[in-house]
Structures are given as C-alpha cells and as structure tokens.
Amino acid sequence: MCNDNNNNNKVFIFLMNLKLGITFFALGVLFNVHCTTISRIFVTYSVLVIKTSAFIFWPSKKTI
C-alpha cells in the first residue's frame, strides 16, 4: 500500500505517528511495509516534528 513515491502516504504515516503515537511496527503492519521503512519516513519528515510540535495539546500531569 505504501509506495516509495507516494508522498501522501508518507505524510499520513508521519501524522498518524505524531498525533496518535502509533508505533513504527504498527504503522508498518497497517501500510504493509517494514518498520524500518516507517522509521526512515519519520526521519525524512523530522523537520515537520519541530514545526508541528505546538499543534499537539499535551495536558499537564496535574490535569491528568
């Protein structure tokens, strides 16, 4: 399902991991690729991690 040339899938994989915290292994199963491939995709888009980190709400320990 995940083609190396399919940037939409790569961005979707990145966002699923970032927002939902799904492991690389689970994403690999979902997209039928090895978890190393998922890791490489995440490293490729690592600049987005810095740019989008403020988009995710992290409640304080007291709130939880």
Backbone hydrogen bonds, N-H to C=O, Kabsch-Sander energy under -0.5 kcal/mol:
donor,donor_aa,acceptor,acceptor_aa,energy
2,C,31,F,-1.3
3,N,1,M,-0.8
6,N,3,N,-2.1
7,N,5,N,-1.2
10,K,6,N,-1.6
11,V,7,N,-2.5
12,F,8,N,-2.3
13,I,9,N,-2.8
14,F,10,K,-2.4
15,L,11,V,-2.7
16,M,12,F,-2.5
17,N,13,I,-2.2
18,L,14,F,-2.5
19,K,15,L,-2.9
20,L,16,M,-2.1
21,G,16,M,-0.6
21,G,17,N,-1.2
22,I,16,M,-0.9
27,L,23,T,-2.4
28,G,24,F,-2.3
29,V,25,F,-2.0
30,L,26,A,-2.5
31,F,27,L,-2.5
32,N,28,G,-0.7
32,N,29,V,-0.5
33,V,28,G,-2.2
37,T,34,H,-0.8
38,I,34,H,-1.5
39,S,35,C,-2.3
40,R,36,T,-2.3
41,I,37,T,-2.2
42,F,38,I,-2.4
43,V,39,S,-2.4
44,T,40,R,-2.4
45,Y,41,I,-1.9
46,S,43,V,-1.5
48,L,45,Y,-1.4
49,V,45,Y,-0.8
50,I,46,S,-1.2
51,K,47,V,-1.9
52,T,48,L,-2.6
53,S,49,V,-0.9
55,F,52,T,-2.0
56,I,53,S,-0.8
57,F,55,F,-0.5
58,W,56,I,-0.5
64,I,60,S,-1.7
